[in-house]
Amino acid sequence: RGHLVCDDYSGYKASFATGMTEVGCWAHARRKFHELTERNASPIGKQALGYIGTLYEIERQGAELSPEQRQLLRQDRSRPITTHLHEWLTHQRSQITNGTRTAKAIDYTLKRWKALVRYLDDGRIPIDNNWVENQLRPWALGRKNWLFAGSLRSGERAANVMTLIQSAKINDLDPQAYLRDVLERLPAAKQSDLDGLLPHKWNTPVKV
C-alpha cells in the first residue's frame, strides 16, 4: 500500500502489481539529461535541465507550505511546465534516431511519465527520493569493506546495528547515547518493553 518514489529498477514492479502506487523520481530523470550535457554538450539535454530546474525551484518555494497548499502550488505552476515539457520531449524524440544517448534519455522520461507527474496530485509526496538515498549513502559507500563480515549471521547483526544508528540520526538522537542506554536496559527488559526501545519511541530516562 501507499506510494513509492523510485527509479525504474525492475525489482519494484511486483509491489506495483499488488497495490503500491509508483511515483517517478525526477532526480533520476534529470540525471539522464545531465549525463548528456557532460558528454557532448547536448542542446536538448541542456534545455531539458532548464525545465526540470524550474520544477525544483517551485518545490523550494513550496517547502514550508502545508501539503494542501503545496499541491495547489504544483497544480498552478508545475503542471503547465510538465505539460509543455512532455509535448517538447515527444516532438524532439520524433526527430532523433533510435539508440542514441539522447533518444535513451528521452525514452527513460517518457516511458515513466505517468509515474513522474503523480507527485503533482499529492502535496505530501516529494519530487524525488534524494532524501532516502542520502540516508543510505554512508552504508553504500562501505559495502566493499563489509563483504567479509565473517558469516551471514555477523552480516545480519551488522545490518541491524547500522539500521539502529541511522534511525537514531533520523529521529534527531545521539546514536552513542541511545545505544548506551538501550544496551543498559536490555538485560532487565521484558519482551513487551522492546517496542519502546526503538529509536522513534525512545525517551531518555530520568536520572534519579
ABEGO torsion letter per residue (X at the ends): XEBBBBBABAAAAAAAAAGBBBBBBAAAAAAAAAAAAAAAGBAAAAAAAAAAAAAAAAAAAAAABBAAAAAAAAAAAAAAAAAAAAAAAAAAAAABBBGBAAAAAAAAAAAAAAAAAAAAABAABBABAAAAAAAAAAAAAAAAAAABAGBAAAAAAAAAAAAAAAAAAAAGBBAAAAAAAAAAAAAABBAAAAAAABAAABBBBBBX
